[in-house]
């Protein structure tokens, strides 16, 4: 059946149709299963994934030899996945990992891909995240913060970007990995922050997303990196957020429920985090997003309002001459919508961005037309959009309840002091998320995308029976996709939490509530409790910059 539905066209179109047909069969089988079986199909296979991850420490196959220069990444993908599953490896393996990463430290600062390899920003980020995930005095004290800072400053470029290694490429990954490491180690000095926002803004494309470098194509991974870096240095106001949102909503597949990383590409499980994580950040910065949206429509609104006023004057004149009156109810409705900056004939929408009949708004017209042409022969099949319709989760706009008061007190105390660039964080450099975690008046908004459809794609299409998660049906599992599928699943589950670090309501978790993963920090992608422990540790051990 799949072959018959594939029409002539480009190779990408052919692959897209084949993938959709496969996903449709999986979703249709799920939809037709008994209630008992649907519950089983939606289970997160925790034990299988844990065993798959732990097998890596007994030895990797020869195919992994290509990752010889990425060994800290392997540590991070595996350790972070186990932490989200709340399955630590134990003290013995923790000690071995700390020892290995210590041997990956470059004498001139930063971490290489293995012992004796040159320092690289990507593997430095992976090593630091791994040690934060392990946690505790031994792991955190093993990081030479002063040498890491020297390395970060050495990688900084005059245009505000960062080189990935000595003489290496300059791209948005460098900005994110450098800023994230500096943030978690509490070594955010002015030299690191200088012109970063300008460089990231130069990488925002006409599509709205962020490319790897200026004039490059918008890409999900780089969009996450760019927006996260801006949030960490409290500069989200410098980028065009409505444009970014407009691009990313169309990246969620209507049929699959997962995310694609670029326009007209196939969905991939790893973008569950890279794209889904962008929505998590946008939830935290909704006031700025709303401000920019209002500013962008104000000139159009004013011109439109003048037209309405002129039209109303004509209507009033006609009414005086004997034509039918505009009903008071209709007039009030128009006035209310006008005051809110919404055209009177616009389709009503719920508070979470869905239409009032709960239809998703992020559907690409390109796929709608092609799917309509095919559905005649396979009309019995169902899409992610049909299985998991967008609904209003009734997220309350209530103030956040801070759950780690000790950290709040430390941050508040630190921000009272004027810093002179010696390495300590000042108030202006506190990240957007830090401020949200520590200001009772900030509010958390509900999910801006179809979080259930994403969870459905991960659980039904990306899980492998023997353990591990994959890119898409037909692919093999690997540690990279296991890590980022689980990270995306955690973010999707937490997107409906009423408060930061609070468990989400049961309806927000697709499948049994035992699927719930540990929440992750939306910018640094480490388990939130590990992040707060590390922040506490480094702020109890103030950094003193050595010349």
Secondary structure, 3 states (H helix, E strand, C coil): CCCCCCCCCCHHHHHHHHHHHHHHHHHHHHHHCCHHHHHHHCCCCHHHHHHHHHHHHHCCCHHHHHHHHHHHHHHHHHHHHHHHCCCCCCHHHHHHHHHHHHHCECCCCCEECCCCCCECHHHHHHHHHHHHHHCCHHHHHCCCHHHHHHHHHHHECCCCCEECCCCCCEEHHHHHHHHHHHHHHCCCCHHHHCCHHHHHHHCECCCCCECCCCCCCCCHHHHHHHHHHHHHCCCHHHCCHHHHHHHHHHHECCCCCCEECCCCCCECCCHHHHCHHHHHHHHHCHHHHHHHHHHHHHHHHHHHHHHHHHHHHHHHHHHHCCCCCCCHHHHHHHHHHHHCCCCCCCCCECCCCCECCCCCCCCCHHHHHHHHHHCCCCCCCCCHHHHCCCCCCCCCCCECCCCCHHHHHHHHHHHHCCCCCCCCCCHHHCCHHHHHHHCCCCECCCCCCCHHHHHHHHHHHHECCCCCECCCCCCCCEHHHHHHHHHHHHHHHHCCCCCCCCCCCHHHCCCCHHHCCCCECCCCCCEHHHHHHHHHHHHHCCCCCCC
